[in-house]
Amino acid sequence: MTAKSLSPVADPATQTVPPEAVYPGAVDPHHPAPVLPKGFEAQADELITHYPVSKRSASLPLLHLWQETFGYISPEGIKWIAAKLDLQPINVLELVTFYPMFRQHPAGKIQIKVCRTLSCALGGGYSLCDYFREKCKVGEPDAHGLAISPDGKYSVEFVECLAACGTAPVMMINDDFYENVTRQRADELLLKYTA
């Protein structure tokens, strides 16, 4: 193969591909376009001050702030963060698509995450996840592994190791961690989070 037959490589920093072209359908009718809450921009500005050498270094903290505030990283979030840091949207999108902790699509208001790693799989994690899907009426997971109820209230998904292998199956509801979850305990938890 000669150098002439190779396709030229574009510098990603010069590309202006809009985020919605990369992952279309990220807008969900249950989650309207975000409106920045009071104090959000001031909080973002304060985070940026921690990185005086390069504002670009504040990309990850701003992505975390956006996701904590809105539940996922929307195309609008990518554009806003890129503009705030004087970057191209692709520079922010590449972080969102690389790190698995960033969610690119809306989740339910009550997020149920069941561990599927070996100990939890052997301890009943798969049947527990199926049980939550049935009880929350979420249906089958989408291409991102997320199953959302029609009203947007619940989402159920598998996650990788939650680091409590000795007490399997383990899970999280929003940011709360639970161990040794049986079907009876699952019913109790659903009542707790719907009350």
N, CA, C and O atoms as a DFTB+ gen file, in Angstrom:
780 C
 N C O
     1  1       0.851      -1.164       0.000
     2  2       0.000       0.000       0.000
     3  2       0.899       1.229       0.000
     4  3       1.828       1.333       0.800
     5  1       0.620       2.128      -0.878
     6  2       1.427       3.341      -0.964
     7  2       0.749       4.481      -0.224
     8  3      -0.442       4.420       0.083
     9  1       1.521       5.518       0.057
    10  2       0.986       6.684       0.766
    11  2      -0.112       7.355      -0.039
    12  3      -1.022       7.950       0.538
    13  1      -0.043       7.272      -1.360
    14  2      -1.053       7.914      -2.198
    15  2      -2.422       7.243      -2.073
    16  3      -3.444       7.894      -2.291
    17  1      -2.460       5.954      -1.726
    18  2      -3.741       5.246      -1.659
    19  2      -4.435       5.410      -0.305
    20  3      -5.583       4.996      -0.142
    21  1      -3.747       6.009       0.657
    22  2      -4.361       6.204       1.969
    23  2      -5.269       7.424       1.965
    24  3      -4.975       8.434       1.325
    25  1      -6.356       7.314       2.677
    26  2      -7.252       8.465       2.831
    27  2      -6.634       9.440       3.814
    28  3      -6.019       9.021       4.795
    29  1      -6.787      10.737       3.569
    30  2      -6.246      11.701       4.517
    31  2      -7.014      11.625       5.833
    32  3      -8.217      11.368       5.849
    33  1      -6.317      11.846       6.913
    34  2      -6.916      11.820       8.247
    35  2      -7.228      13.239       8.662
    36  3      -6.359      14.110       8.632
    37  1      -8.467      13.470       9.049
    38  2      -8.867      14.811       9.492
    39  2      -8.500      14.990      10.953
    40  3      -8.621      14.064      11.754
    41  1      -8.057      16.173      11.286
    42  2      -7.750      16.513      12.668
    43  2      -9.073      16.703      13.408
    44  3      -9.839      17.598      13.051
    45  1      -9.373      15.879      14.443
    46  2     -10.656      15.993      15.131
    47  2     -10.888      17.383      15.728
    48  3     -12.037      17.809      15.849
    49  1      -9.849      18.080      16.096
    50  2     -10.011      19.399      16.706
    51  2     -10.568      20.423      15.728
    52  3     -11.089      21.460      16.140
    53  1     -10.459      20.136      14.430
    54  2     -10.969      21.096      13.439
    55  2     -12.345      20.701      12.916
    56  3     -12.921      21.412      12.093
    57  1     -12.871      19.583      13.383
    58  2     -14.165      19.117      12.899
    59  2     -15.295      19.774      13.683
    60  3     -15.176      20.007      14.886
    61  1     -16.369      20.062      13.005
    62  2     -17.518      20.683      13.667
    63  2     -18.769      19.832      13.466
    64  3     -19.826      20.349      13.103
    65  1     -18.647      18.536      13.701
    66  2     -19.784      17.641      13.576
    67  2     -20.694      17.881      14.777
    68  3     -20.252      17.758      15.920
    69  1     -21.947      18.218      14.535
    70  2     -22.829      18.456      15.674
    71  2     -23.083      17.158      16.441
    72  3     -23.221      16.099      15.828
    73  1     -23.146      17.226      17.761
    74  2     -23.342      16.012      18.556
    75  2     -24.573      15.213      18.155
    76  3     -24.536      13.983      18.180
    77  1     -25.671      15.885      17.784
    78  2     -26.883      15.140      17.438
    79  2     -26.700      14.306      16.175
    80  3     -27.450      13.356      15.952
    81  1     -25.706      14.648      15.338
    82  2     -25.421      13.840      14.159
    83  2     -24.683      12.565      14.549
    84  3     -24.753      11.561      13.840
    85  1     -23.978      12.604      15.672
    86  2     -23.223      11.445      16.135
    87  2     -24.126      10.472      16.883
    88  3     -24.043       9.262      16.672
    89  1     -24.982      10.987      17.747
    90  2     -25.947      10.107      18.409
    91  2     -27.338      10.710      18.323
    92  3     -27.825      11.339      19.262
    93  1     -27.977      10.498      17.151
    94  2     -29.318      11.035      16.946
    95  2     -30.322      10.394      17.898
    96  3     -30.131       9.270      18.364
    97  1     -31.373      11.118      18.171
    98  2     -32.415      10.579      19.041
    99  2     -32.140      10.800      20.499
   100  3     -32.823      10.221      21.344
   101  1     -31.147      11.632      20.835
   102  2     -30.823      11.855      22.236
   103  2     -31.869      12.709      22.938
   104  3     -31.883      12.784      24.167
   105  1     -32.735      13.348      22.181
   106  2     -33.784      14.150      22.793
   107  2     -34.969      13.240      23.070
   108  3     -35.394      12.484      22.197
   109  1     -35.500      13.310      24.273
   110  2     -36.562      12.430      24.704
   111  2     -37.770      13.274      25.101
   112  3     -37.597      14.303      25.755
   113  1     -38.994      12.875      24.728
   114  2     -40.156      13.689      25.065
   115  2     -40.393      13.820      26.566
   116  3     -41.050      14.764      27.006
   117  1     -39.865      12.884      27.357
   118  2     -40.032      12.959      28.804
   119  2     -39.024      13.909      29.441
   120  3     -39.158      14.256      30.615
   121  1     -38.026      14.330      28.687
   122  2     -36.968      15.191      29.197
   123  2     -36.793      16.366      28.244
   124  3     -36.056      16.254      27.264
   125  1     -37.459      17.495      28.509
   126  2     -37.348      18.650      27.607
   127  2     -35.939      19.234      27.611
   128  3     -35.119      18.915      28.472
   129  1     -35.677      20.095      26.630
   130  2     -34.376      20.754      26.531
   131  2     -34.050      21.435      27.857
   132  3     -34.923      22.054      28.465
   133  1     -32.807      21.327      28.307
   134  2     -32.447      21.844      29.627
   135  2     -32.476      23.373      29.710
   136  3     -32.162      24.080      28.753
   137  1     -32.859      23.841      30.871
   138  2     -32.774      25.259      31.206
   139  2     -31.794      25.331      32.364
   140  3     -31.971      24.649      33.373
   141  1     -30.768      26.149      32.227
   142  2     -29.749      26.215      33.269
   143  2     -30.356      26.725      34.572
   144  3     -30.946      27.804      34.603
   145  1     -30.211      25.948      35.649
   146  2     -30.743      26.407      36.926
   147  2     -29.919      27.568      37.469
   148  3     -28.767      27.766      37.083
   149  1     -30.523      28.322      38.360
   150  2     -29.845      29.459      38.968
   151  2     -28.558      28.985      39.651
   152  3     -28.564      27.998      40.386
   153  1     -27.493      29.676      39.406
   154  2     -26.205      29.351      40.010
   155  2     -25.370      28.340      39.252
   156  3     -24.206      28.123      39.589
   157  1     -25.951      27.709      38.220
   158  2     -25.228      26.679      37.480
   159  2     -23.988      27.261      36.805
   160  3     -22.895      26.705      36.913
   161  1     -24.164      28.370      36.116
   162  2     -23.030      28.955      35.390
   163  2     -21.946      29.431      36.352
   164  3     -20.758      29.295      36.063
   165  1     -22.345      29.983      37.484
   166  2     -21.359      30.414      38.490
   167  2     -20.586      29.212      39.024
   168  3     -19.380      29.299      39.256
   169  1     -21.277      28.095      39.218
   170  2     -20.614      26.872      39.680
   171  2     -19.631      26.373      38.624
   172  3     -18.530      25.932      38.956
   173  1     -20.026      26.443      37.360
   174  2     -19.139      26.033      36.270
   175  2     -17.916      26.944      36.214
   176  3     -16.791      26.466      36.064
   177  1     -18.130      28.250      36.333
   178  2     -17.014      29.199      36.315
   179  2     -16.038      28.929      37.462
   180  3     -14.824      29.039      37.291
   181  1     -16.575      28.580      38.621
   182  2     -15.727      28.280      39.776
   183  2     -14.904      27.018      39.523
   184  3     -13.730      26.964      39.892
   185  1     -15.501      26.006      38.901
   186  2     -14.757      24.786      38.569
   187  2     -13.599      25.091      37.621
   188  3     -12.505      24.546      37.771
   189  1     -13.842      25.949      36.662
   190  2     -12.813      26.288      35.670
   191  2     -11.606      26.953      36.334
   192  3     -10.479      26.788      35.869
   193  1     -11.831      27.700      37.415
   194  2     -10.706      28.379      38.094
   195  2      -9.697      27.393      38.683
   196  3      -8.562      27.774      38.971
   197  1     -10.088      26.148      38.864
   198  2      -9.183      25.127      39.398
   199  2      -8.162      24.659      38.356
   200  3      -7.252      23.893      38.672
   201  1      -8.318      25.119      37.127
   202  2      -7.447      24.698      36.030
   203  2      -6.887      25.921      35.313
   204  3      -7.260      26.197      34.172
   205  1      -5.981      26.667      35.985
   206  2      -5.502      27.932      35.402
   207  2      -4.597      27.760      34.187
   208  3      -4.511      28.669      33.361
   209  1      -3.928      26.636      34.058
   210  2      -3.009      26.446      32.935
   211  2      -3.770      26.199      31.639
   212  3      -3.401      26.719      30.586
   213  1      -4.833      25.404      31.718
   214  2      -5.612      25.079      30.519
   215  2      -7.070      24.870      30.905
   216  3      -7.397      23.975      31.685
   217  1      -7.940      25.706      30.350
   218  2      -9.372      25.546      30.620
   219  2      -9.875      24.188      30.135
   220  3     -10.835      23.646      30.683
   221  1      -9.236      23.647      29.123
   222  2      -9.656      22.347      28.584
   223  2      -9.645      21.265      29.666
   224  3     -10.426      20.315      29.615
   225  1      -8.759      21.420      30.633
   226  2      -8.673      20.440      31.719
   227  2      -9.939      20.399      32.563
   228  3     -10.149      19.445      33.311
   229  1     -10.778      21.413      32.455
   230  2     -12.033      21.439      33.206
   231  2     -13.149      20.671      32.495
   232  3     -14.281      20.646      32.978
   233  1     -12.850      20.055      31.371
   234  2     -13.878      19.342      30.608
   235  2     -14.581      18.268      31.432
   236  3     -15.811      18.227      31.474
   237  1     -13.814      17.400      32.086
   238  2     -14.426      16.316      32.860
   239  2     -15.243      16.844      34.032
   240  3     -16.370      16.390      34.226
   241  1     -14.720      17.797      34.833
   242  2     -15.565      18.326      35.907
   243  2     -16.857      18.968      35.399
   244  3     -17.902      18.836      36.037
   245  1     -16.799      19.657      34.267
   246  2     -18.017      20.267      33.732
   247  2     -18.990      19.204      33.222
   248  3     -20.203      19.364      33.350
   249  1     -18.469      18.128      32.649
   250  2     -19.347      17.039      32.221
   251  2     -20.036      16.395      33.424
   252  3     -21.227      16.086      33.375
   253  1     -19.282      16.197      34.498
   254  2     -19.889      15.642      35.720
   255  2     -20.964      16.583      36.253
   256  3     -22.047      16.135      36.629
   257  1     -20.676      17.876      36.289
   258  2     -21.642      18.853      36.766
   259  2     -22.911      18.816      35.917
   260  3     -24.020      18.840      36.452
   261  1     -22.748      18.759      34.602
   262  2     -23.904      18.735      33.709
   263  2     -24.747      17.486      33.958
   264  3     -25.970      17.565      34.071
   265  1     -24.078      16.329      34.044
   266  2     -24.828      15.083      34.235
   267  2     -25.506      15.044      35.604
   268  3     -26.632      14.560      35.720
   269  1     -24.836      15.545      36.634
   270  2     -25.458      15.579      37.962
   271  2     -26.685      16.482      37.967
   272  3     -27.646      16.226      38.693
   273  1     -26.654      17.520      37.171
   274  2     -27.756      18.482      37.123
   275  2     -28.906      18.009      36.252
   276  3     -30.067      18.133      36.642
   277  1     -28.603      17.469      35.077
   278  2     -29.639      17.138      34.100
   279  2     -29.874      15.641      33.908
   280  3     -30.833      15.258      33.239
   281  1     -29.024      14.789      34.478
   282  2     -29.224      13.351      34.382
   283  2     -28.500      12.672      33.239
   284  3     -28.316      11.455      33.267
   285  1     -28.086      13.423      32.238
   286  2     -27.344      12.870      31.106
   287  2     -26.692      14.024      30.361
   288  3     -27.003      15.192      30.595
   289  1     -25.780      13.673      29.456
   290  2     -25.085      14.687      28.659
   291  2     -25.820      14.817      27.329
   292  3     -25.706      13.953      26.460
   293  1     -26.564      15.887      27.181
   294  2     -27.339      16.128      25.965
   295  2     -26.470      16.813      24.915
   296  3     -25.395      17.318      25.240
   297  1     -26.922      16.838      23.659
   298  2     -26.194      17.607      22.642
   299  2     -26.044      19.075      23.040
   300  3     -25.017      19.695      22.768
   301  1     -27.080      19.630      23.690
   302  2     -26.985      21.018      24.158
   303  2     -25.899      21.171      25.204
   304  3     -25.201      22.184      25.248
   305  1     -25.760      20.151      26.052
   306  2     -24.714      20.180      27.075
   307  2     -23.326      20.165      26.464
   308  3     -22.429      20.882      26.909
   309  1     -23.160      19.346      25.448
   310  2     -21.868      19.279      24.759
   311  2     -21.535      20.635      24.137
   312  3     -20.411      21.123      24.254
   313  1     -22.510      21.229      23.485
   314  2     -22.280      22.542      22.865
   315  2     -21.979      23.607      23.922
   316  3     -21.085      24.432      23.736
   317  1     -22.719      23.589      25.020
   318  2     -22.541      24.598      26.064
   319  2     -21.149      24.491      26.692
   320  3     -20.462      25.496      26.872
   321  1     -20.742      23.258      27.023
   322  2     -19.425      23.045      27.640
   323  2     -18.321      23.423      26.662
   324  3     -17.338      24.055      27.047
   325  1     -18.479      23.042      25.405
   326  2     -17.469      23.395      24.396
   327  2     -17.333      24.904      24.285
   328  3     -16.217      25.422      24.243
   329  1     -18.445      25.611      24.237
   330  2     -18.390      27.076      24.142
   331  2     -17.760      27.676      25.391
   332  3     -16.990      28.631      25.296
   333  1     -18.072      27.138      26.540
   334  2     -17.544      27.643      27.816
   335  2     -16.027      27.497      27.875
   336  3     -15.340      28.326      28.472
   337  1     -15.513      26.449      27.258
   338  2     -14.079      26.166      27.327
   339  2     -13.339      26.544      26.046
   340  3     -12.162      26.217      25.897
   341  1     -14.006      27.224      25.127
   342  2     -13.415      27.609      23.835
   343  2     -12.888      26.395      23.071
   344  3     -11.778      26.413      22.540
   345  1     -13.701      25.343      23.026
   346  2     -13.360      24.112      22.314
   347  2     -14.376      23.864      21.208
   348  3     -15.433      24.494      21.166
   349  1     -14.047      22.949      20.325
   350  2     -15.010      22.458      19.347
   351  2     -15.876      21.401      20.052
   352  3     -15.375      20.701      20.933
   353  1     -17.141      21.269      19.693
   354  2     -17.987      20.252      20.329
   355  2     -17.400      18.832      20.254
   356  3     -17.605      18.028      21.164
   357  1     -16.676      18.529      19.178
   358  2     -16.094      17.189      19.052
   359  2     -15.096      16.901      20.174
   360  3     -14.928      15.749      20.574
   361  1     -14.426      17.954      20.688
   362  2     -13.473      17.755      21.780
   363  2     -14.172      17.323      23.062
   364  3     -13.587      16.606      23.874
   365  1     -15.393      17.741      23.248
   366  2     -16.166      17.342      24.424
   367  2     -16.856      16.007      24.159
   368  3     -16.900      15.140      25.031
   369  1     -17.390      15.847      22.958
   370  2     -18.071      14.607      22.601
   371  2     -17.142      13.398      22.708
   372  3     -17.575      12.316      23.107
   373  1     -15.865      13.577      22.353
   374  2     -14.951      12.434      22.424
   375  2     -14.774      11.956      23.864
   376  3     -14.525      10.770      24.086
   377  1     -14.894      12.836      24.833
   378  2     -14.831      12.429      26.235
   379  2     -16.105      11.692      26.641
   380  3     -16.056      10.675      27.333
   381  1     -17.232      12.218      26.202
   382  2     -18.518      11.611      26.540
   383  2     -18.609      10.196      25.990
   384  3     -19.114       9.298      26.665
   385  1     -18.127       9.990      24.778
   386  2     -18.224       8.664      24.169
   387  2     -17.124       7.716      24.653
   388  3     -17.249       6.502      24.491
   389  1     -16.059       8.243      25.237
   390  2     -14.975       7.392      25.713
   391  2     -15.247       6.863      27.124
   392  3     -15.044       5.678      27.387
   393  1     -15.701       7.723      28.023
   394  2     -15.878       7.330      29.423
   395  2     -17.274       6.746      29.652
   396  3     -18.276       7.406      29.378
   397  1     -17.341       5.505      30.156
   398  2     -18.658       4.863      30.313
   399  2     -19.530       5.466      31.403
   400  3     -20.726       5.177      31.446
   401  1     -18.976       6.295      32.286
   402  2     -19.817       6.866      33.347
   403  2     -20.697       8.003      32.845
   404  3     -21.602       8.445      33.552
   405  1     -20.440       8.478      31.633
   406  2     -21.270       9.540      31.086
   407  2     -22.413       8.943      30.279
   408  3     -22.205       8.109      29.397
   409  1     -23.606       9.378      30.594
   410  2     -24.813       8.890      29.939
   411  2     -25.169       9.846      28.815
   412  3     -25.219      11.058      29.025
   413  1     -25.417       9.314      27.618
   414  2     -25.730      10.131      26.459
   415  2     -27.222      10.216      26.179
   416  3     -27.650      10.938      25.279
   417  1     -27.999       9.490      26.936
   418  2     -29.436       9.462      26.722
   419  2     -30.139       9.602      28.066
   420  3     -29.593       9.220      29.101
   421  1     -31.332      10.142      28.050
   422  2     -32.072      10.307      29.300
   423  2     -32.352       8.971      29.966
   424  3     -32.525       7.950      29.300
   425  1     -32.391       8.995      31.263
   426  2     -32.777       7.828      32.044
   427  2     -34.050       8.193      32.796
   428  3     -34.503       9.337      32.743
   429  1     -34.622       7.226      33.491
   430  2     -35.814       7.500      34.281
   431  2     -35.491       8.356      35.488
   432  3     -34.329       8.518      35.862
   433  1     -36.525       8.899      36.088
   434  2     -36.332       9.689      37.305
   435  2     -35.827       8.796      38.438
   436  3     -35.038       9.228      39.278
   437  1     -36.290       7.552      38.449
   438  2     -35.804       6.553      39.404
   439  2     -34.969       5.565      38.600
   440  3     -35.496       4.806      37.785
   441  1     -33.646       5.584      38.842
   442  2     -32.714       4.777      38.054
   443  2     -32.305       3.532      38.839
   444  3     -31.694       3.619      39.904
   445  1     -32.654       2.384      38.290
   446  2     -32.362       1.104      38.924
   447  2     -31.218       0.462      38.161
   448  3     -31.311       0.228      36.956
   449  1     -30.122       0.175      38.887
   450  2     -28.924      -0.393      38.267
   451  2     -28.574      -1.687      38.988
   452  3     -28.290      -1.679      40.186
   453  1     -28.593      -2.789      38.263
   454  2     -28.324      -4.103      38.838
   455  2     -26.973      -4.598      38.347
   456  3     -26.693      -4.575      37.149
   457  1     -26.139      -5.045      39.278
   458  2     -24.823      -5.571      38.919
   459  2     -24.970      -6.886      38.159
   460  3     -25.796      -7.732      38.502
   461  1     -24.148      -7.037      37.117
   462  2     -24.202      -8.279      36.330
   463  2     -22.877      -9.023      36.306
   464  3     -22.739     -10.017      35.593
   465  1     -21.894      -8.552      37.079
   466  2     -20.601      -9.212      37.090
   467  2     -20.737     -10.589      37.747
   468  3     -21.767     -10.877      38.357
   469  1     -19.730     -11.430      37.635
   470  2     -19.827     -12.859      37.943
   471  2     -20.532     -13.193      39.258
   472  3     -21.482     -13.975      39.258
   473  1     -20.091     -12.621      40.370
   474  2     -20.706     -12.976      41.656
   475  2     -22.186     -12.650      41.671
   476  3     -22.997     -13.441      42.153
   477  1     -22.542     -11.490      41.146
   478  2     -23.960     -11.101      41.124
   479  2     -24.741     -11.939      40.121
   480  3     -25.898     -12.282      40.364
   481  1     -24.116     -12.269      38.998
   482  2     -24.788     -13.131      38.025
   483  2     -25.102     -14.484      38.660
   484  3     -26.203     -15.010      38.497
   485  1     -24.135     -15.042      39.381
   486  2     -24.351     -16.326      40.049
   487  2     -25.329     -16.207      41.207
   488  3     -26.027     -17.166      41.537
   489  1     -25.379     -15.029      41.825
   490  2     -26.266     -14.806      42.961
   491  2     -27.676     -14.390      42.591
   492  3     -28.494     -14.144      43.477
   493  1     -27.981     -14.306      41.309
   494  2     -29.344     -13.995      40.895
   495  2     -29.533     -12.614      40.296
   496  3     -30.670     -12.156      40.179
   497  1     -28.458     -11.931      39.910
   498  2     -28.554     -10.591      39.347
   499  2     -29.397     -10.521      38.087
   500  3     -30.141      -9.559      37.895
   501  1     -29.293     -11.526      37.224
   502  2     -30.050     -11.492      35.971
   503  2     -31.551     -11.621      36.225
   504  3     -32.349     -10.894      35.633
   505  1     -31.933     -12.546      37.106
   506  2     -33.367     -12.687      37.398
   507  2     -33.870     -11.472      38.180
   508  3     -35.034     -11.095      38.042
   509  1     -33.017     -10.858      38.993
   510  2     -33.407      -9.643      39.716
   511  2     -33.657      -8.500      38.729
   512  3     -34.634      -7.765      38.870
   513  1     -32.802      -8.350      37.757
   514  2     -32.980      -7.308      36.754
   515  2     -34.267      -7.553      35.957
   516  3     -35.020      -6.616      35.690
   517  1     -34.517      -8.813      35.580
   518  2     -35.763      -9.150      34.878
   519  2     -36.979      -8.808      35.739
   520  3     -37.991      -8.323      35.235
   521  1     -36.866      -9.066      37.044
   522  2     -37.968      -8.777      37.960
   523  2     -38.257      -7.278      38.010
   524  3     -39.415      -6.865      37.952
   525  1     -37.212      -6.471      38.116
   526  2     -37.399      -5.030      38.119
   527  2     -38.000      -4.551      36.787
   528  3     -38.866      -3.676      36.781
   529  1     -37.551      -5.111      35.679
   530  2     -38.106      -4.723      34.377
   531  2     -39.604      -5.008      34.316
   532  3     -40.386      -4.199      33.817
   533  1     -39.987      -6.178      34.835
   534  2     -41.401      -6.556      34.842
   535  2     -42.206      -5.637      35.765
   536  3     -43.254      -5.128      35.369
   537  1     -41.725      -5.424      36.988
   538  2     -42.455      -4.614      37.966
   539  2     -42.575      -3.148      37.532
   540  3     -43.589      -2.499      37.793
   541  1     -41.539      -2.635      36.872
   542  2     -41.533      -1.226      36.457
   543  2     -42.100      -1.030      35.059
   544  3     -42.205       0.099      34.578
   545  1     -42.467      -2.131      34.405
   546  2     -43.059      -2.099      33.054
   547  2     -42.188      -1.315      32.064
   548  3     -42.666      -0.441      31.341
   549  1     -40.897      -1.657      32.057
   550  2     -39.963      -0.930      31.200
   551  2     -39.732      -1.589      29.846
   552  3     -39.197      -0.946      28.943
   553  1     -40.108      -2.819      29.683
   554  2     -39.887      -3.485      28.398
   555  2     -38.431      -3.879      28.209
   556  3     -37.667      -3.992      29.168
   557  1     -38.070      -4.081      26.967
   558  2     -36.712      -4.512      26.634
   559  2     -35.757      -3.319      26.581
   560  3     -36.170      -2.207      26.250
   561  1     -34.486      -3.545      26.904
   562  2     -33.517      -2.443      26.850
   563  2     -33.255      -1.971      25.422
   564  3     -33.367      -2.740      24.467
   565  1     -32.905      -0.692      25.296
   566  2     -32.571      -0.128      23.986
   567  2     -31.128      -0.478      23.633
   568  3     -30.488      -1.265      24.331
   569  1     -30.627       0.097      22.568
   570  2     -29.268      -0.193      22.103
   571  2     -28.212       0.202      23.122
   572  3     -27.078      -0.270      23.049
   573  1     -28.564       1.051      24.063
   574  2     -27.617       1.484      25.095
   575  2     -27.746       0.664      26.369
   576  3     -27.070       0.950      27.357
   577  1     -28.612      -0.363      26.362
   578  2     -28.788      -1.220      27.522
   579  2     -29.739      -0.666      28.560
   580  3     -29.816      -1.185      29.674
   581  1     -30.463       0.379      28.209
   582  2     -31.346       1.059      29.146
   583  2     -32.797       0.780      28.775
   584  3     -33.188       0.938      27.618
   585  1     -33.587       0.369      29.746
   586  2     -35.014       0.152      29.540
   587  2     -35.751       1.206      30.360
   588  3     -35.551       1.309      31.570
   589  1     -36.606       1.990      29.699
   590  2     -37.292       3.103      30.356
   591  2     -38.790       2.879      30.300
   592  3     -39.323       2.463      29.271
   593  1     -39.473       3.155      31.407
   594  2     -40.928       3.025      31.430
   595  2     -41.553       4.087      30.532
   596  3     -40.968       5.155      30.348
   597  1     -42.733       3.815      29.968
   598  2     -43.365       4.771      29.050
   599  2     -43.585       6.160      29.651
   600  3     -43.584       7.152      28.922
   601  1     -43.775       6.246      30.974
   602  2     -43.989       7.548      31.612
   603  2     -42.684       8.238      32.010
   604  3     -42.710       9.351      32.535
   605  1     -41.536       7.584      31.763
   606  2     -40.244       8.174      32.096
   607  2     -39.896       8.112      33.569
   608  3     -38.894       8.689      33.991
   609  1     -40.704       7.422      34.360
   610  2     -40.465       7.375      35.811
   611  2     -39.309       6.446      36.173
   612  3     -38.482       6.788      37.018
   613  1     -39.247       5.276      35.543
   614  2     -38.231       4.275      35.877
   615  2     -37.307       4.003      34.702
   616  3     -37.711       4.071      33.541
   617  1     -36.065       3.696      35.024
   618  2     -35.173       3.074      34.052
   619  2     -34.460       1.937      34.771
   620  3     -34.117       2.045      35.949
   621  1     -34.245       0.858      34.050
   622  2     -33.588      -0.323      34.598
   623  2     -32.457      -0.687      33.648
   624  3     -32.634      -0.720      32.430
   625  1     -31.290      -0.961      34.228
   626  2     -30.145      -1.340      33.406
   627  2     -29.180      -2.190      34.207
   628  3     -29.187      -2.179      35.438
   629  1     -28.349      -2.927      33.484
   630  2     -27.240      -3.637      34.098
   631  2     -26.066      -2.687      34.230
   632  3     -25.890      -1.790      33.406
   633  1     -25.260      -2.885      35.267
   634  2     -24.000      -2.161      35.417
   635  2     -22.924      -3.173      35.754
   636  3     -23.204      -4.299      36.168
   637  1     -21.696      -2.746      35.568
   638  2     -20.581      -3.618      35.918
   639  2     -20.318      -3.534      37.418
   640  3     -20.973      -2.766      38.123
   641  1     -19.396      -4.293      37.890
   642  2     -19.115      -4.530      39.300
   643  2     -19.359      -3.329      40.207
   644  3     -18.826      -2.242      39.983
   645  1     -20.171      -3.547      41.228
   646  2     -20.437      -2.520      42.246
   647  2     -19.610      -2.778      43.507
   648  3     -19.840      -2.158      44.545
   649  1     -18.644      -3.697      43.408
   650  2     -17.628      -3.935      44.442
   651  2     -18.181      -4.438      45.770
   652  3     -17.741      -4.000      46.833
   653  1     -19.139      -5.349      45.714
   654  2     -19.629      -6.003      46.925
   655  2     -19.945      -7.455      46.592
   656  3     -21.059      -7.930      46.815
   657  1     -18.949      -8.148      46.056
   658  2     -19.148      -9.503      45.541
   659  2     -19.633     -10.488      46.598
   660  3     -20.333     -11.447      46.272
   661  1     -19.273     -10.263      47.855
   662  2     -19.665     -11.179      48.922
   663  2     -21.109     -11.051      49.347
   664  3     -21.598     -11.882      50.112
   665  1     -21.802     -10.038      48.874
   666  2     -23.193      -9.818      49.272
   667  2     -24.104      -9.747      48.046
   668  3     -25.051      -8.961      48.010
   669  1     -23.813     -10.561      47.061
   670  2     -24.568     -10.558      45.803
   671  2     -25.969     -11.130      45.995
   672  3     -26.185     -11.969      46.869
   673  1     -26.926     -10.676      45.175
   674  2     -26.795      -9.634      44.167
   675  2     -26.906      -8.235      44.772
   676  3     -27.631      -8.006      45.741
   677  1     -26.160      -7.308      44.164
   678  2     -26.168      -5.930      44.643
   679  2     -26.712      -5.021      43.550
   680  3     -26.724      -5.373      42.371
   681  1     -27.161      -3.844      43.972
   682  2     -27.775      -2.922      43.032
   683  2     -27.756      -1.518      43.602
   684  3     -27.428      -1.302      44.769
   685  1     -28.112      -0.577      42.759
   686  2     -28.275       0.805      43.188
   687  2     -29.617       1.312      42.682
   688  3     -30.071       0.937      41.601
   689  1     -30.235       2.160      43.470
   690  2     -31.381       2.938      43.017
   691  2     -30.962       4.382      43.199
   692  3     -30.716       4.844      44.314
   693  1     -30.887       5.085      42.079
   694  2     -30.282       6.419      42.040
   695  2     -28.888       6.308      42.645
   696  3     -28.065       5.571      42.102
   697  1     -28.581       6.990      43.728
   698  2     -27.242       6.904      44.321
   699  2     -27.199       6.026      45.565
   700  3     -26.185       6.000      46.262
   701  1     -28.275       5.309      45.856
   702  2     -28.347       4.467      47.051
   703  2     -27.986       3.018      46.710
   704  3     -28.459       2.459      45.720
   705  1     -27.147       2.436      47.545
   706  2     -26.595       1.102      47.311
   707  2     -27.305       0.071      48.173
   708  3     -27.580       0.325      49.346
   709  1     -27.607      -1.108      47.593
   710  2     -28.287      -2.179      48.326
   711  2     -27.616      -3.516      48.045
   712  3     -27.194      -3.796      46.922
   713  1     -27.525      -4.344      49.098
   714  2     -26.887      -5.662      48.995
   715  2     -27.900      -6.757      49.296
   716  3     -28.952      -6.500      49.882
   717  1     -27.572      -7.987      48.889
   718  2     -28.410      -9.160      49.155
   719  2     -29.869      -8.903      48.782
   720  3     -30.767      -9.165      49.582
   721  1     -30.106      -8.403      47.602
   722  2     -31.466      -8.007      47.217
   723  2     -32.240      -9.220      46.708
   724  3     -31.872      -9.848      45.716
   725  1     -33.316      -9.525      47.413
   726  2     -34.239     -10.584      47.010
   727  2     -35.433      -9.937      46.308
   728  3     -35.521      -8.711      46.240
   729  1     -36.339     -10.744      45.793
   730  2     -37.545     -10.184      45.179
   731  2     -38.394      -9.449      46.217
   732  3     -38.970      -8.400      45.930
   733  1     -38.464     -10.005      47.413
   734  2     -39.226      -9.342      48.484
   735  2     -38.611      -7.979      48.796
   736  3     -39.326      -6.990      48.952
   737  1     -37.286      -7.935      48.887
   738  2     -36.601      -6.657      49.150
   739  2     -36.797      -5.696      47.973
   740  3     -36.929      -4.488      48.169
   741  1     -36.816      -6.233      46.761
   742  2     -37.049      -5.396      45.582
   743  2     -38.411      -4.714      45.676
   744  3     -38.539      -3.529      45.367
   745  1     -39.441      -5.470      46.110
   746  2     -40.773      -4.887      46.269
   747  2     -40.758      -3.777      47.317
   748  3     -41.379      -2.731      47.127
   749  1     -40.048      -4.005      48.424
   750  2     -39.950      -2.992      49.483
   751  2     -39.257      -1.729      48.961
   752  3     -39.676      -0.610      49.262
   753  1     -38.211      -1.920      48.190
   754  2     -37.481      -0.767      47.645
   755  2     -38.343       0.021      46.671
   756  3     -38.318       1.252      46.679
   757  1     -39.100      -0.670      45.838
   758  2     -39.966       0.048      44.901
   759  2     -41.001       0.883      45.641
   760  3     -41.310       2.001      45.229
   761  1     -41.547       0.334      46.749
   762  2     -42.495       1.115      47.547
   763  2     -41.814       2.332      48.156
   764  3     -42.401       3.413      48.209
   765  1     -40.583       2.162      48.615
   766  2     -39.839       3.271      49.223
   767  2     -39.620       4.397      48.223
   768  3     -39.740       5.571      48.573
   769  1     -39.300       4.047      46.982
   770  2     -38.963       5.077      45.994
   771  2     -40.186       5.625      45.258
   772  3     -40.070       6.593      44.506
   773  1     -41.343       5.024      45.463
   774  2     -42.550       5.589      44.855
   775  2     -43.341       6.404      45.864
   776  3     -44.249       7.143      45.485
   777  1     -43.015       6.280      47.123
   778  2     -43.749       7.012      48.175
   779  2     -43.384       8.488      48.175
   780  3     -43.903       9.252      48.988
